[in-house]
Amino acid sequence: MISEWKQLQLKLKERFGSEMDPDAILFMIGLQELDKPNRKYKKDEKIDIIHIGVCTVLAPYGFYEYKGRDDDDWPHWELKENIPFLEPKQQNKLMTEALVDYFKRNGFLD
């Protein structure tokens, strides 16, 4: 049986034409949340966009709470609970689970 993570990766590859690692998926989610897809971003802005993606997928786990948008219309989050120290493998597992949950909540995965 194919894992939900692999299923998500296959669906995204079908939709966008190439494989996407977690950072690319977080960037895509961040862009969607930012709602300003049609412009070029500087490197530091791209990091901020990935952070928006991280906050978005981890909010349902109680780590972040959405606070609203600033004067430049960028979304902001508040850290509600420190993310515990995790080994890289555990971090990857948390993030892939959070990404799968995000796409399930949004009807992209069955």
Summary of the structure (lengths in Angstrom):
residues: 110
radius of gyration: 14.3
end to end distance: 14.5
largest distance: 47.4
contacts: 259
relative contact order: 0.16
helix: 57%
strand: 10%
